[in-house]
Amino acid sequence: MELLFVALGGALLGLAARYAVPGRATHGVVLIPAIGTAVAAVVWVALTWLGWPWDGGWIWVASLAAAGIVSALSAFLLGPSRERHDAELFERLARPGAGAKA
């Protein structure tokens, strides 16, 4: 049951990161919240395997902090990367024949 709650917390932090970081028009609506959900769940499971008690406070802090940090970094890095790749694709498609190899 706790895994469900930590995954929900990761999704909420990912959703907050999506709207807090500029450039959200460059990626899908669900991508950043999905990253937050996945990171929170994976960190939670890894820490329980390492023996951290599931009813302790530090496992919650570590899982949710990792989800928030990775979500924010993903949102911050995906925007400029997507814009750069879109501009390169536009330039390649705007000049027909320029990319053809002989």
C-alpha positions as CSV (number, residue, x, y, z in Angstrom):
1,M,0.0,0.0,0.0
2,E,2.9,2.4,0.7
3,L,4.3,1.8,-2.7
4,L,1.0,3.1,-4.2
5,F,1.2,6.2,-2.0
6,V,4.8,6.9,-2.9
7,A,4.1,6.4,-6.6
8,L,1.2,8.9,-6.3
9,G,3.5,11.4,-4.5
10,G,6.0,11.0,-7.3
11,A,3.3,11.6,-9.9
12,L,2.2,14.8,-8.1
13,L,5.8,16.0,-7.9
14,G,6.2,15.3,-11.6
15,L,3.1,17.2,-12.3
16,A,4.3,20.1,-10.3
17,A,7.7,20.0,-12.1
18,R,5.9,20.0,-15.5
19,Y,4.1,23.2,-14.7
20,A,7.0,24.9,-12.8
21,V,9.7,24.5,-15.4
22,P,9.4,26.5,-18.7
23,G,9.2,24.7,-22.0
24,R,6.3,22.3,-21.3
25,A,5.1,22.7,-24.8
26,T,8.0,20.6,-26.1
27,H,7.0,17.3,-24.4
28,G,3.9,15.3,-23.7
29,V,1.4,16.0,-20.9
30,V,2.1,12.7,-19.1
31,L,5.9,12.3,-19.7
32,I,7.3,14.3,-16.7
33,P,4.7,12.9,-14.2
34,A,5.4,9.4,-15.5
35,I,9.1,9.9,-14.9
36,G,8.3,11.1,-11.3
37,T,6.1,8.1,-10.7
38,A,8.7,5.6,-12.0
39,V,11.6,7.2,-10.1
40,A,9.7,7.3,-6.8
41,A,8.6,3.6,-7.2
42,V,12.1,2.4,-8.2
43,V,13.9,4.2,-5.4
44,W,11.3,3.0,-2.9
45,V,11.7,-0.6,-3.9
46,A,15.5,-0.4,-4.0
47,L,15.6,1.1,-0.5
48,T,13.3,-1.6,0.9
49,W,15.6,-4.2,-0.6
50,L,18.5,-2.5,1.1
51,G,16.6,-3.0,4.4
52,W,15.2,0.5,5.0
53,P,12.0,0.2,7.1
54,W,8.9,1.0,5.0
55,D,7.3,2.8,8.0
56,G,10.4,5.0,8.6
57,G,10.4,8.6,7.5
58,W,13.7,8.6,5.6
59,I,12.6,6.2,3.0
60,W,9.7,8.7,2.2
61,V,12.1,11.6,2.1
62,A,14.6,9.9,-0.2
63,S,12.0,8.5,-2.6
64,L,10.1,11.7,-3.0
65,A,13.2,13.9,-3.1
66,A,14.6,11.7,-5.9
67,A,11.3,11.8,-7.8
68,G,11.1,15.6,-7.5
69,I,14.8,16.2,-8.5
70,V,14.7,13.8,-11.5
71,S,11.4,15.2,-12.7
72,A,12.6,18.8,-12.5
73,L,15.9,17.9,-14.3
74,S,14.0,15.9,-17.0
75,A,11.7,18.8,-17.6
76,F,14.5,21.3,-17.7
77,L,16.7,19.2,-20.0
78,L,14.0,17.9,-22.4
79,G,12.8,21.3,-23.5
80,P,16.0,22.7,-25.0
81,S,16.9,19.3,-26.4
82,R,13.6,18.9,-28.2
83,E,13.7,22.5,-29.5
84,R,17.2,21.9,-30.9
85,H,16.2,18.6,-32.6
86,D,13.0,20.1,-34.0
87,A,15.0,23.0,-35.5
88,E,17.5,20.6,-37.1
89,L,14.7,18.5,-38.5
90,F,13.0,21.6,-39.9
91,E,16.1,22.7,-41.6
92,R,16.7,19.3,-43.1
93,L,13.1,19.1,-44.4
94,A,13.0,22.6,-45.6
95,R,15.9,22.0,-48.0
96,P,14.9,19.0,-50.2
97,G,17.8,17.2,-51.7
98,A,20.4,18.7,-49.4
99,G,20.4,15.6,-47.2
100,A,20.5,13.1,-50.1
101,K,23.7,11.2,-50.5
102,A,25.1,10.4,-53.9
